């Protein structure tokens, strides 16, 4: 190992402590200079590490024949060094369109999913990828321009999951010099020269200008900044994780909610905030980012501006207001914020997510001795209507049940979602009230109101979930047969 680079890479891997003698290390090789240099460096130090190498290549199918040529180049390189090649691929443009990701984000997600599957399948213990100091500097600058906080300044981590990045302290030009000394060629990705791409403009325009005209060691300075930010971030992540699990409810598939009080005062400082104690705003912003990450699997597309929108929703809006994040919607329901995913295919117009269709209407066939069961997928509920001997079982009904007088019901019976013009008379009240107003006064969350179930008899509302039945249809002392209405999740 005459060149110094192998020693530096060996030291970086040993410091990580993630590799052990006998492990198989997958090497992500795109065919570009950086990844080819990583492979050649690891070939030099594999005996010192005591590891076996395999080559991993993911074809993104973005550049047509050029992408296929990259794969053939990597295959030949692996063969030349007697290494096994594990190749994967996906239609990245199609995945980006289907999931609402930008092209770069889609490529990264699918590539890392391929790496994860390789590790989970037992073919490798770790995967090494070729991010350099230049990549780190470009990432930090990109985050600054898009709007970021400490999280974005942390840049690329030396390790994430099973992935290690031993070249983060190495400049790109050092790797090219190393390859030139070996006489090793590589592939050039034409998209890296595309001046319309934001990252390419930073790489080929901004960063060289900063080095030449302002600070020759700007790359090293930005890398140091990211290292300091990561230390702070690691501490904060522990705090945020604890608070997140303490104050949120729900799950990514169905949505995550948090009370506005807990979001704005997660440490529950109360009035003490005005007595010289630091504001919890920093923690509030981090909670927003953590909730978004739980929903989307990544916070890559979330900017500081997006976080400000959510905080504004919590502090300066009324129930029913909402804001939109990349691939997510946040709604205010009285004193809570509800975070949920949405797909661009459901959008009603650019920049705004359409609500899923929640209206429904199901006829109910109810006989004197035959119960009815209605499955309502729109609200993920099964509704049962059971006929009972009221005089015998009246005292056995529970608080979760309501009873109608079967003899007072008229056909058709319909279980449906409420409609804006619906009216309802509560027991003991002479005045008919708009159901919309009753739902609002009952503080039923906006997202649930859309499919709120009601039962009509001959076109008249006789039952509304969560309310007493209409007086003129309620089971009474002289009722022979009652109708019990029950619900359960699907």
Buried (B, 14 or more C-beta within 10 A) or exposed (E): EEBEBBBBBBEBBBEBEBBEEEBBBBBBBBBBBBBBBBBBBBBBBBEBBEBBBBBBBBBBBBBEEBBEEBBEBBBEBBEEEEBBBBBBBBBBBEBBBEBBBEBBBBBBBBBBEBBBEBBEEEBBBBBBBBBBBBBBBBBBBBBEEBBBBBBBBBBBBBBEEBBBBBBBBBBBEBBBEBBEEEEBEBBEBEBEEEEEBEBBBBBBEBBEEBBEEEEEEBBBBBBEBBBEBBEEBEEBBEBBEEBBEEBBEBEBEEBBBBBBBBBBBBBEBEEEBEEEEEEBEBBBBBBBBBBBBBBBEBBBBBBBEBBBBBBEBBEEBEBEBBBBBBBBBBBBBBEBBBBBBBEBEBBEEEEEBEBEEBEBEBEBEBEEEEBBEBEBEBBEBBBEBBBBEBBEEBEEBEEEBBBBBBBBBEEEBBBBBBEEEBBBBBEEEEEEBEBBEBBBEEEBBBBBBBBBBBBBBEEBBBBBBEBEBBEEBBBEEEBEBBBBBBBEEE
